[in-house]
Amino acid sequence: MIILNKRILKSCIFGVFAILISVGVYIKYFTSRCILCNSHSIKRYGAYVYPFVLDRAFNNDKNVKTDILYCRKCDFSFFELRPDNTAMAKLYKDYRGVEYQKLRQMYEPEYTEKFNFDLGHAAIKERKEHVGKILNKVCDISKIKNVLDYGGDEGQFMPDELSDCNRCVYEISNINPLPGIKKITSYDELLKQEWDFMMLCHVLEHVSDPAGFLKNEVLPLLKRGGILYIEVPVQPVYCSMDGVCTTGLHEHINFFLKKPSREYLQKIMSLKYSTLRPQMV
Ligand SMILES: [Zn+2]
């Protein structure tokens, strides 16, 4: 979890370092550098794509393969295969809806309707309280007027302290927001508002270009002096000494394992973080 304050925003140029080759419906990076810190200190492991993802996003194209790369410098791991917008749109269409759930359960029998529901409703109280506690530490909550949870599902993770604010979720799935929370489905509509407080929880591990996404899509929405709360899972990657990884490519394609990789997120945006610590969710 990282809290960032836009007051310290400075311009930043993010180096282009990967040769992009478009093959069919996906983009593969052939890179020997870390996509976060640009380090060459990379270890490559053989990996695989989960059959569900291969079907839903890549039309079961058996040529779609990937390695996973580990950066020794910033403790960041990422799949070399970076799904493009088309593949992402297929993968996340009606996310966790009926069709998604059925196909996923066909490949992964443990992914039942109950499991699907529980994923979005686990530890709600604890997570809300945690965000509320952080907010109380870093700002005067009474000054927050406009709140956006980017990819925020029903808005169930917004802390109670913000109940009187204009609360919105940016959500492209068919889910209905909780009472008192407005659902926004268009990015252009988000731009019409300056957001005092934004939540970005469990999103960055899914996106193909986390640095570009933060700089080009998230930060332009934040009011000057506003607060951005980022939460990513601490998800281990299992690789053996002989170069084989048992963690396959599923929805998570980025693994911010330890503090250094999170610090690089902050560095990329040239923002100062107020709080930074891993949190198991
Ligand atoms: Zn790195």
py3Dmol code that shows the C-alpha trace and the ligand (Angstrom):
import py3Dmol

protein = """\
ATOM      1  CA  MET A   1       0.000   0.000   0.000  1.00  0.00           C
ATOM      2  CA  ILE A   2       1.354   3.371  -0.960  1.00  0.00           C
ATOM      3  CA  ILE A   3       0.008   6.832  -0.281  1.00  0.00           C
ATOM      4  CA  LEU A   4       1.152   9.432  -2.764  1.00  0.00           C
ATOM      5  CA  ASN A   5       0.748  13.160  -2.651  1.00  0.00           C
ATOM      6  CA  LYS A   6       0.550  15.013  -5.937  1.00  0.00           C
ATOM      7  CA  ARG A   7       1.999  18.190  -4.451  1.00  0.00           C
ATOM      8  CA  ILE A   8       5.434  16.813  -5.128  1.00  0.00           C
ATOM      9  CA  LEU A   9       4.658  16.088  -8.760  1.00  0.00           C
ATOM     10  CA  LYS A  10       7.533  16.747 -11.105  1.00  0.00           C
ATOM     11  CA  SER A  11       8.002  15.921 -14.733  1.00  0.00           C
ATOM     12  CA  CYS A  12       9.501  12.548 -15.437  1.00  0.00           C
ATOM     13  CA  ILE A  13      10.582  10.787 -18.569  1.00  0.00           C
ATOM     14  CA  PHE A  14      10.145   7.072 -18.577  1.00  0.00           C
ATOM     15  CA  GLY A  15      12.637   5.429 -20.845  1.00  0.00           C
ATOM     16  CA  VAL A  16      11.467   3.242 -23.667  1.00  0.00           C
ATOM     17  CA  PHE A  17      13.509   0.126 -23.537  1.00  0.00           C
ATOM     18  CA  ALA A  18      11.588  -2.720 -24.997  1.00  0.00           C
ATOM     19  CA  ILE A  19      11.293  -3.785 -28.580  1.00  0.00           C
ATOM     20  CA  LEU A  20       7.616  -4.358 -29.151  1.00  0.00           C
ATOM     21  CA  ILE A  21       6.577  -6.935 -31.647  1.00  0.00           C
ATOM     22  CA  SER A  22       2.897  -7.341 -32.310  1.00  0.00           C
ATOM     23  CA  VAL A  23       1.958 -10.933 -32.962  1.00  0.00           C
ATOM     24  CA  GLY A  24      -1.687 -11.632 -33.627  1.00  0.00           C
ATOM     25  CA  VAL A  25      -3.767 -10.303 -30.758  1.00  0.00           C
ATOM     26  CA  TYR A  26      -1.048  -9.877 -28.222  1.00  0.00           C
ATOM     27  CA  ILE A  27       2.135  -7.982 -27.680  1.00  0.00           C
ATOM     28  CA  LYS A  28       5.268  -9.643 -26.444  1.00  0.00           C
ATOM     29  CA  TYR A  29       8.112  -7.703 -24.930  1.00  0.00           C
ATOM     30  CA  PHE A  30      11.526  -9.111 -25.706  1.00  0.00           C
ATOM     31  CA  THR A  31      13.370  -7.272 -23.049  1.00  0.00           C
ATOM     32  CA  SER A  32      16.407  -7.776 -20.927  1.00  0.00           C
ATOM     33  CA  ARG A  33      15.505  -4.896 -18.639  1.00  0.00           C
ATOM     34  CA  CYS A  34      13.108  -4.382 -15.790  1.00  0.00           C
ATOM     35  CA  ILE A  35       9.961  -2.489 -16.808  1.00  0.00           C
ATOM     36  CA  LEU A  36      10.022  -0.608 -13.519  1.00  0.00           C
ATOM     37  CA  CYS A  37      13.608   0.308 -12.697  1.00  0.00           C
ATOM     38  CA  ASN A  38      15.299  -0.327 -16.061  1.00  0.00           C
ATOM     39  CA  SER A  39      17.915  -2.567 -14.491  1.00  0.00           C
ATOM     40  CA  HIS A  40      19.657  -5.244 -16.570  1.00  0.00           C
ATOM     41  CA  SER A  41      19.932  -7.444 -13.520  1.00  0.00           C
ATOM     42  CA  ILE A  42      17.216  -9.805 -14.693  1.00  0.00           C
ATOM     43  CA  LYS A  43      16.687 -13.488 -14.129  1.00  0.00           C
ATOM     44  CA  ARG A  44      14.476 -15.312 -16.619  1.00  0.00           C
ATOM     45  CA  TYR A  45      12.280 -18.297 -15.761  1.00  0.00           C
ATOM     46  CA  GLY A  46      10.152 -20.453 -18.016  1.00  0.00           C
ATOM     47  CA  ALA A  47       6.449 -19.988 -17.290  1.00  0.00           C
ATOM     48  CA  TYR A  48       3.078 -20.717 -18.866  1.00  0.00           C
ATOM     49  CA  VAL A  49      -0.310 -19.157 -19.557  1.00  0.00           C
ATOM     50  CA  TYR A  50      -3.329 -20.531 -17.709  1.00  0.00           C
ATOM     51  CA  PRO A  51      -5.771 -22.340 -20.059  1.00  0.00           C
ATOM     52  CA  PHE A  52      -8.635 -20.061 -18.970  1.00  0.00           C
ATOM     53  CA  VAL A  53      -6.678 -16.944 -19.980  1.00  0.00           C
ATOM     54  CA  LEU A  54      -5.489 -18.586 -23.181  1.00  0.00           C
ATOM     55  CA  ASP A  55      -9.101 -19.282 -24.141  1.00  0.00           C
ATOM     56  CA  ARG A  56     -10.735 -16.040 -23.027  1.00  0.00           C
ATOM     57  CA  ALA A  57      -8.066 -13.540 -24.094  1.00  0.00           C
ATOM     58  CA  PHE A  58      -6.054 -15.282 -26.815  1.00  0.00           C
ATOM     59  CA  ASN A  59      -8.526 -17.480 -28.729  1.00  0.00           C
ATOM     60  CA  ASN A  60      -6.709 -20.599 -27.559  1.00  0.00           C
ATOM     61  CA  ASP A  61      -3.685 -19.685 -29.693  1.00  0.00           C
ATOM     62  CA  LYS A  62      -1.125 -22.306 -28.656  1.00  0.00           C
ATOM     63  CA  ASN A  63       1.678 -20.038 -29.877  1.00  0.00           C
ATOM     64  CA  VAL A  64       0.981 -17.660 -27.011  1.00  0.00           C
ATOM     65  CA  LYS A  65       3.738 -18.387 -24.527  1.00  0.00           C
ATOM     66  CA  THR A  66       5.612 -16.468 -21.894  1.00  0.00           C
ATOM     67  CA  ASP A  67       8.556 -16.387 -19.559  1.00  0.00           C
ATOM     68  CA  ILE A  68       8.535 -14.594 -16.242  1.00  0.00           C
ATOM     69  CA  LEU A  69      11.292 -12.122 -15.433  1.00  0.00           C
ATOM     70  CA  TYR A  70      12.599 -11.263 -12.005  1.00  0.00           C
ATOM     71  CA  CYS A  71      14.477  -8.025 -11.324  1.00  0.00           C
ATOM     72  CA  ARG A  72      17.124  -8.455  -8.670  1.00  0.00           C
ATOM     73  CA  LYS A  73      17.414  -4.724  -8.149  1.00  0.00           C
ATOM     74  CA  CYS A  74      13.821  -3.846  -7.285  1.00  0.00           C
ATOM     75  CA  ASP A  75      12.372  -7.249  -6.388  1.00  0.00           C
ATOM     76  CA  PHE A  76       9.777  -6.942  -9.114  1.00  0.00           C
ATOM     77  CA  SER A  77       8.571  -9.874 -11.214  1.00  0.00           C
ATOM     78  CA  PHE A  78       6.581  -9.605 -14.418  1.00  0.00           C
ATOM     79  CA  PHE A  79       5.453 -11.813 -17.249  1.00  0.00           C
ATOM     80  CA  GLU A  80       7.160 -11.060 -20.511  1.00  0.00           C
ATOM     81  CA  LEU A  81       3.865 -11.425 -22.338  1.00  0.00           C
ATOM     82  CA  ARG A  82       2.032  -8.121 -22.039  1.00  0.00           C
ATOM     83  CA  PRO A  83      -1.579  -8.453 -23.236  1.00  0.00           C
ATOM     84  CA  ASP A  84      -2.604  -5.608 -25.555  1.00  0.00           C
ATOM     85  CA  ASN A  85      -5.882  -3.668 -25.333  1.00  0.00           C
ATOM     86  CA  THR A  86      -7.759  -6.250 -27.402  1.00  0.00           C
ATOM     87  CA  ALA A  87      -6.686  -9.155 -25.228  1.00  0.00           C
ATOM     88  CA  MET A  88      -7.360  -7.147 -22.067  1.00  0.00           C
ATOM     89  CA  ALA A  89     -10.846  -6.219 -23.284  1.00  0.00           C
ATOM     90  CA  LYS A  90     -11.613  -9.889 -23.909  1.00  0.00           C
ATOM     91  CA  LEU A  91     -10.227 -11.001 -20.577  1.00  0.00           C
ATOM     92  CA  TYR A  92     -12.112  -8.412 -18.532  1.00  0.00           C
ATOM     93  CA  LYS A  93     -15.373  -8.246 -20.487  1.00  0.00           C
ATOM     94  CA  ASP A  94     -18.238  -8.565 -17.981  1.00  0.00           C
ATOM     95  CA  TYR A  95     -15.612  -9.185 -15.335  1.00  0.00           C
ATOM     96  CA  ARG A  96     -16.722 -11.831 -12.844  1.00  0.00           C
ATOM     97  CA  GLY A  97     -20.158 -11.862 -14.503  1.00  0.00           C
ATOM     98  CA  VAL A  98     -22.124 -15.007 -15.371  1.00  0.00           C
ATOM     99  CA  GLU A  99     -20.299 -15.858 -18.615  1.00  0.00           C
ATOM    100  CA  TYR A 100     -16.892 -15.149 -17.085  1.00  0.00           C
ATOM    101  CA  GLN A 101     -17.660 -17.282 -14.050  1.00  0.00           C
ATOM    102  CA  LYS A 102     -18.907 -20.224 -16.127  1.00  0.00           C
ATOM    103  CA  LEU A 103     -15.899 -20.324 -18.444  1.00  0.00           C
ATOM    104  CA  ARG A 104     -13.498 -19.946 -15.567  1.00  0.00           C
ATOM    105  CA  GLN A 105     -15.150 -22.743 -13.601  1.00  0.00           C
ATOM    106  CA  MET A 106     -14.934 -24.974 -16.667  1.00  0.00           C
ATOM    107  CA  TYR A 107     -11.135 -24.661 -16.538  1.00  0.00           C
ATOM    108  CA  GLU A 108     -10.819 -24.152 -12.803  1.00  0.00           C
ATOM    109  CA  PRO A 109     -13.516 -26.212 -11.022  1.00  0.00           C
ATOM    110  CA  GLU A 110     -12.744 -24.590  -7.680  1.00  0.00           C
ATOM    111  CA  TYR A 111     -13.899 -21.223  -9.093  1.00  0.00           C
ATOM    112  CA  THR A 112     -17.541 -21.659  -8.051  1.00  0.00           C
ATOM    113  CA  GLU A 113     -20.188 -18.921  -7.919  1.00  0.00           C
ATOM    114  CA  LYS A 114     -19.632 -18.684  -4.172  1.00  0.00           C
ATOM    115  CA  PHE A 115     -15.874 -18.361  -4.632  1.00  0.00           C
ATOM    116  CA  ASN A 116     -16.492 -15.666  -7.244  1.00  0.00           C
ATOM    117  CA  PHE A 117     -18.744 -13.723  -4.871  1.00  0.00           C
ATOM    118  CA  ASP A 118     -16.434 -14.100  -1.883  1.00  0.00           C
ATOM    119  CA  LEU A 119     -13.500 -12.653  -3.826  1.00  0.00           C
ATOM    120  CA  GLY A 120     -15.120  -9.230  -3.862  1.00  0.00           C
ATOM    121  CA  HIS A 121     -16.479  -9.404  -0.348  1.00  0.00           C
ATOM    122  CA  ALA A 122     -13.576 -10.595   1.778  1.00  0.00           C
ATOM    123  CA  ALA A 123     -12.337  -8.573   4.725  1.00  0.00           C
ATOM    124  CA  ILE A 124     -14.439  -5.542   3.777  1.00  0.00           C
ATOM    125  CA  LYS A 125     -14.599  -4.194   7.325  1.00  0.00           C
ATOM    126  CA  GLU A 126     -10.846  -4.551   7.879  1.00  0.00           C
ATOM    127  CA  ARG A 127      -9.946  -2.997   4.561  1.00  0.00           C
ATOM    128  CA  LYS A 128     -12.284  -0.036   5.043  1.00  0.00           C
ATOM    129  CA  GLU A 129     -10.962   0.590   8.531  1.00  0.00           C
ATOM    130  CA  HIS A 130      -7.390   0.388   7.292  1.00  0.00           C
ATOM    131  CA  VAL A 131      -7.955   3.041   4.625  1.00  0.00           C
ATOM    132  CA  GLY A 132      -9.808   5.224   7.126  1.00  0.00           C
ATOM    133  CA  LYS A 133      -6.940   4.973   9.579  1.00  0.00           C
ATOM    134  CA  ILE A 134      -4.390   5.963   6.939  1.00  0.00           C
ATOM    135  CA  LEU A 135      -6.509   8.901   5.797  1.00  0.00           C
ATOM    136  CA  ASN A 136      -6.844  10.195   9.334  1.00  0.00           C
ATOM    137  CA  LYS A 137      -3.073  10.141   9.623  1.00  0.00           C
ATOM    138  CA  VAL A 138      -2.262  11.992   6.418  1.00  0.00           C
ATOM    139  CA  CYS A 139      -5.007  14.589   6.009  1.00  0.00           C
ATOM    140  CA  ASP A 140      -8.023  16.419   7.348  1.00  0.00           C
ATOM    141  CA  ILE A 141     -10.823  14.141   6.145  1.00  0.00           C
ATOM    142  CA  SER A 142     -13.434  16.909   6.426  1.00  0.00           C
ATOM    143  CA  LYS A 143     -11.751  18.663   3.490  1.00  0.00           C
ATOM    144  CA  ILE A 144     -12.287  15.707   1.152  1.00  0.00           C
ATOM    145  CA  LYS A 145     -15.285  16.282  -1.104  1.00  0.00           C
ATOM    146  CA  ASN A 146     -14.911  14.091  -4.184  1.00  0.00           C
ATOM    147  CA  VAL A 147     -13.862  10.459  -3.858  1.00  0.00           C
ATOM    148  CA  LEU A 148     -13.185   7.989  -6.639  1.00  0.00           C
ATOM    149  CA  ASP A 149     -12.447   4.291  -6.297  1.00  0.00           C
ATOM    150  CA  TYR A 150     -10.891   3.377  -9.653  1.00  0.00           C
ATOM    151  CA  GLY A 151     -12.029  -0.171 -10.480  1.00  0.00           C
ATOM    152  CA  GLY A 152     -13.884  -0.101  -7.173  1.00  0.00           C
ATOM    153  CA  ASP A 153     -16.563  -2.745  -7.829  1.00  0.00           C
ATOM    154  CA  GLU A 154     -19.641  -1.776  -5.749  1.00  0.00           C
ATOM    155  CA  GLY A 155     -17.721   0.773  -3.718  1.00  0.00           C
ATOM    156  CA  GLN A 156     -17.711  -1.604  -0.772  1.00  0.00           C
ATOM    157  CA  PHE A 157     -14.147  -0.741   0.240  1.00  0.00           C
ATOM    158  CA  MET A 158     -14.633   2.988   0.730  1.00  0.00           C
ATOM    159  CA  PRO A 159     -14.121   3.913   4.390  1.00  0.00           C
ATOM    160  CA  ASP A 160     -17.149   5.020   6.419  1.00  0.00           C
ATOM    161  CA  GLU A 161     -15.414   8.312   7.211  1.00  0.00           C
ATOM    162  CA  LEU A 162     -16.160   9.381   3.624  1.00  0.00           C
ATOM    163  CA  SER A 163     -19.918   8.700   3.754  1.00  0.00           C
ATOM    164  CA  ASP A 164     -20.849  12.366   3.327  1.00  0.00           C
ATOM    165  CA  CYS A 165     -18.623  12.868   0.277  1.00  0.00           C
ATOM    166  CA  ASN A 166     -19.499  12.630  -3.375  1.00  0.00           C
ATOM    167  CA  ARG A 167     -18.484   8.966  -3.742  1.00  0.00           C
ATOM    168  CA  CYS A 168     -18.000   7.353  -7.150  1.00  0.00           C
ATOM    169  CA  VAL A 169     -16.607   4.152  -8.562  1.00  0.00           C
ATOM    170  CA  TYR A 170     -15.097   3.815 -12.013  1.00  0.00           C
ATOM    171  CA  GLU A 171     -16.279   0.374 -12.990  1.00  0.00           C
ATOM    172  CA  ILE A 172     -16.777  -1.240 -16.364  1.00  0.00           C
ATOM    173  CA  SER A 173     -18.410  -4.456 -15.147  1.00  0.00           C
ATOM    174  CA  ASN A 174     -22.211  -4.848 -14.957  1.00  0.00           C
ATOM    175  CA  ILE A 175     -22.219  -4.649 -11.188  1.00  0.00           C
ATOM    176  CA  ASN A 176     -24.503  -2.142  -9.422  1.00  0.00           C
ATOM    177  CA  PRO A 177     -22.966   0.228  -6.876  1.00  0.00           C
ATOM    178  CA  LEU A 178     -24.028   0.345  -3.239  1.00  0.00           C
ATOM    179  CA  PRO A 179     -26.625   2.973  -2.224  1.00  0.00           C
ATOM    180  CA  GLY A 180     -25.110   6.454  -2.080  1.00  0.00           C
ATOM    181  CA  ILE A 181     -22.332   5.593  -4.518  1.00  0.00           C
ATOM    182  CA  LYS A 182     -22.393   6.618  -8.179  1.00  0.00           C
ATOM    183  CA  LYS A 183     -21.038   4.364 -10.876  1.00  0.00           C
ATOM    184  CA  ILE A 184     -19.094   5.992 -13.711  1.00  0.00           C
ATOM    185  CA  THR A 185     -18.356   3.942 -16.802  1.00  0.00           C
ATOM    186  CA  SER A 186     -16.658   6.505 -19.034  1.00  0.00           C
ATOM    187  CA  TYR A 187     -13.113   7.783 -18.571  1.00  0.00           C
ATOM    188  CA  ASP A 188     -14.088  11.109 -20.173  1.00  0.00           C
ATOM    189  CA  GLU A 189     -16.671  11.586 -17.458  1.00  0.00           C
ATOM    190  CA  LEU A 190     -13.984  11.037 -14.816  1.00  0.00           C
ATOM    191  CA  LEU A 191     -12.001  13.887 -16.322  1.00  0.00           C
ATOM    192  CA  LYS A 192     -14.869  16.342 -15.720  1.00  0.00           C
ATOM    193  CA  GLN A 193     -14.258  16.124 -11.990  1.00  0.00           C
ATOM    194  CA  GLU A 194     -11.199  16.884  -9.862  1.00  0.00           C
ATOM    195  CA  TRP A 195     -10.815  14.081  -7.348  1.00  0.00           C
ATOM    196  CA  ASP A 196      -9.602  14.913  -3.834  1.00  0.00           C
ATOM    197  CA  PHE A 197      -9.071  11.286  -2.920  1.00  0.00           C
ATOM    198  CA  MET A 198      -8.613   8.320  -5.187  1.00  0.00           C
ATOM    199  CA  MET A 199      -8.350   4.636  -4.377  1.00  0.00           C
ATOM    200  CA  LEU A 200      -6.574   2.248  -6.710  1.00  0.00           C
ATOM    201  CA  CYS A 201      -6.810  -1.138  -5.053  1.00  0.00           C
ATOM    202  CA  HIS A 202      -5.709  -4.365  -6.681  1.00  0.00           C
ATOM    203  CA  VAL A 203      -5.494  -2.855 -10.145  1.00  0.00           C
ATOM    204  CA  LEU A 204      -1.775  -2.384 -10.846  1.00  0.00           C
ATOM    205  CA  GLU A 205      -1.012  -6.089 -10.759  1.00  0.00           C
ATOM    206  CA  HIS A 206      -3.350  -6.505 -13.753  1.00  0.00           C
ATOM    207  CA  VAL A 207      -2.161  -3.812 -16.175  1.00  0.00           C
ATOM    208  CA  SER A 208       0.368  -4.267 -18.985  1.00  0.00           C
ATOM    209  CA  ASP A 209       2.121  -0.946 -18.470  1.00  0.00           C
ATOM    210  CA  PRO A 210       1.793  -0.039 -14.785  1.00  0.00           C
ATOM    211  CA  ALA A 211       4.069   2.993 -15.050  1.00  0.00           C
ATOM    212  CA  GLY A 212       2.336   4.438 -18.115  1.00  0.00           C
ATOM    213  CA  PHE A 213      -1.066   3.679 -16.654  1.00  0.00           C
ATOM    214  CA  LEU A 214      -0.292   5.584 -13.475  1.00  0.00           C
ATOM    215  CA  LYS A 215       1.211   8.570 -15.252  1.00  0.00           C
ATOM    216  CA  ASN A 216      -1.202   8.875 -18.144  1.00  0.00           C
ATOM    217  CA  GLU A 217      -4.527   7.630 -16.790  1.00  0.00           C
ATOM    218  CA  VAL A 218      -4.556   7.890 -13.026  1.00  0.00           C
ATOM    219  CA  LEU A 219      -2.600  11.020 -12.157  1.00  0.00           C
ATOM    220  CA  PRO A 220      -4.466  13.332 -14.590  1.00  0.00           C
ATOM    221  CA  LEU A 221      -7.614  12.650 -12.565  1.00  0.00           C
ATOM    222  CA  LEU A 222      -6.166  13.648  -9.225  1.00  0.00           C
ATOM    223  CA  LYS A 223      -6.664  17.163  -7.903  1.00  0.00           C
ATOM    224  CA  ARG A 224      -3.497  19.092  -7.147  1.00  0.00           C
ATOM    225  CA  GLY A 225      -2.818  18.360  -3.490  1.00  0.00           C
ATOM    226  CA  GLY A 226      -5.100  15.332  -3.663  1.00  0.00           C
ATOM    227  CA  ILE A 227      -4.326  11.916  -2.244  1.00  0.00           C
ATOM    228  CA  LEU A 228      -3.904   8.672  -4.108  1.00  0.00           C
ATOM    229  CA  TYR A 229      -4.134   5.393  -2.198  1.00  0.00           C
ATOM    230  CA  ILE A 230      -2.639   2.379  -3.938  1.00  0.00           C
ATOM    231  CA  GLU A 231      -2.982  -1.186  -2.733  1.00  0.00           C
ATOM    232  CA  VAL A 232      -1.355  -4.196  -4.381  1.00  0.00           C
ATOM    233  CA  PRO A 233      -1.162  -7.776  -3.151  1.00  0.00           C
ATOM    234  CA  VAL A 234       1.985  -9.289  -1.743  1.00  0.00           C
ATOM    235  CA  GLN A 235       1.867 -12.336  -3.947  1.00  0.00           C
ATOM    236  CA  PRO A 236       4.848 -14.656  -4.042  1.00  0.00           C
ATOM    237  CA  VAL A 237       6.191 -16.114  -7.282  1.00  0.00           C
ATOM    238  CA  TYR A 238       7.476 -19.655  -7.128  1.00  0.00           C
ATOM    239  CA  CYS A 239      10.463 -20.486  -9.312  1.00  0.00           C
ATOM    240  CA  SER A 240      12.947 -23.312  -9.017  1.00  0.00           C
ATOM    241  CA  MET A 241      16.737 -23.115  -9.148  1.00  0.00           C
ATOM    242  CA  ASP A 242      16.720 -24.769 -12.572  1.00  0.00           C
ATOM    243  CA  GLY A 243      14.815 -21.865 -14.120  1.00  0.00           C
ATOM    244  CA  VAL A 244      11.230 -23.094 -14.133  1.00  0.00           C
ATOM    245  CA  CYS A 245       8.392 -21.109 -12.625  1.00  0.00           C
ATOM    246  CA  THR A 246       5.249 -22.734 -11.292  1.00  0.00           C
ATOM    247  CA  THR A 247       3.384 -19.430 -11.173  1.00  0.00           C
ATOM    248  CA  GLY A 248       1.427 -19.138 -14.428  1.00  0.00           C
ATOM    249  CA  LEU A 249       0.088 -16.073 -16.200  1.00  0.00           C
ATOM    250  CA  HIS A 250      -3.430 -15.427 -15.022  1.00  0.00           C
ATOM    251  CA  GLU A 251      -4.996 -12.052 -14.293  1.00  0.00           C
ATOM    252  CA  HIS A 252      -1.987 -10.916 -12.305  1.00  0.00           C
ATOM    253  CA  ILE A 253       0.937 -10.102 -14.568  1.00  0.00           C
ATOM    254  CA  ASN A 254       2.953  -7.916 -12.181  1.00  0.00           C
ATOM    255  CA  PHE A 255       4.263  -8.868  -8.753  1.00  0.00           C
ATOM    256  CA  PHE A 256       5.298  -6.049  -6.454  1.00  0.00           C
ATOM    257  CA  LEU A 257       6.915  -8.365  -3.983  1.00  0.00           C
ATOM    258  CA  LYS A 258       8.812  -6.092  -1.691  1.00  0.00           C
ATOM    259  CA  LYS A 259       9.373  -2.493  -0.763  1.00  0.00           C
ATOM    260  CA  PRO A 260      11.896  -1.645  -3.531  1.00  0.00           C
ATOM    261  CA  SER A 261       9.429  -2.335  -6.345  1.00  0.00           C
ATOM    262  CA  ARG A 262       6.849  -0.146  -4.642  1.00  0.00           C
ATOM    263  CA  GLU A 263       9.394   2.616  -4.222  1.00  0.00           C
ATOM    264  CA  TYR A 264      10.050   2.486  -7.948  1.00  0.00           C
ATOM    265  CA  LEU A 265       6.369   3.090  -8.617  1.00  0.00           C
ATOM    266  CA  GLN A 266       6.701   6.248  -6.613  1.00  0.00           C
ATOM    267  CA  LYS A 267       9.921   7.185  -8.380  1.00  0.00           C
ATOM    268  CA  ILE A 268       8.419   6.693 -11.817  1.00  0.00           C
ATOM    269  CA  MET A 269       5.725   9.210 -10.982  1.00  0.00           C
ATOM    270  CA  SER A 270       8.141  11.518  -9.178  1.00  0.00           C
ATOM    271  CA  LEU A 271       5.808  11.607  -6.216  1.00  0.00           C
ATOM    272  CA  LYS A 272       6.563  11.485  -2.558  1.00  0.00           C
ATOM    273  CA  TYR A 273       4.935   8.719  -0.597  1.00  0.00           C
ATOM    274  CA  SER A 274       3.753   9.331   2.927  1.00  0.00           C
ATOM    275  CA  THR A 275       3.322   5.739   3.962  1.00  0.00           C
ATOM    276  CA  LEU A 276       4.554   2.530   2.445  1.00  0.00           C
ATOM    277  CA  ARG A 277       4.231  -0.889   3.871  1.00  0.00           C
ATOM    278  CA  PRO A 278       3.174  -4.303   2.658  1.00  0.00           C
ATOM    279  CA  GLN A 279      -0.276  -5.492   3.611  1.00  0.00           C
ATOM    280  CA  MET A 280      -1.594  -8.975   3.176  1.00  0.00           C
ATOM    281  CA  VAL A 281      -5.113  -8.985   1.735  1.00  0.00           C
TER     282      VAL A 281
END
"""
ligand_1 = """\
1
ZN
Zn 13.617 -3.507 -11.387
"""
view = py3Dmol.view(width=600, height=400)
view.addModel(protein, "pdb")
view.setStyle({"model": 0}, {"cartoon": {"style": "trace"}})
view.addModel(ligand_1, "xyz")
view.setStyle({"model": 1}, {"stick": {}})
view.zoomTo()
view.show()
